[in-house]
Amino acid sequence: MNKAQLVEQISKTTKEQKSTVKNMVEAFIDIIGQSLKQNKTVALTGFGTFKVMKRKARVGINPATRQKMQIPARRVPKFAPGKALKDLVI
């Protein structure tokens, strides 16, 4: 499911206009992104937790040239599903 399909489904379920739902979905994504940018964790009980993980610097290999290269340390977003979401999928 992509963002447009999500907006469509929420619009049908809530009987809200698509433009309103689209603004809400985009605001939700922006708020989570800004929180992660500030290194804050976003926990949605029953759904899951968005957080920032730190990856260490490491040596990688360029698959085209087989040359070793240094990959710098970086922060990456991570999502950990909650128990209720896991139970839905089982």
Buried (B, 14 or more C-beta within 10 A) or exposed (E): EEEEEEBBEBBEEEEBEEEEBBEBBEEEEEEBEEBBEEEEEBEEEEBBBBBBEEEEEEEEEEEEEEEEEEEEEEEEEEEEBBEEBEEEEE
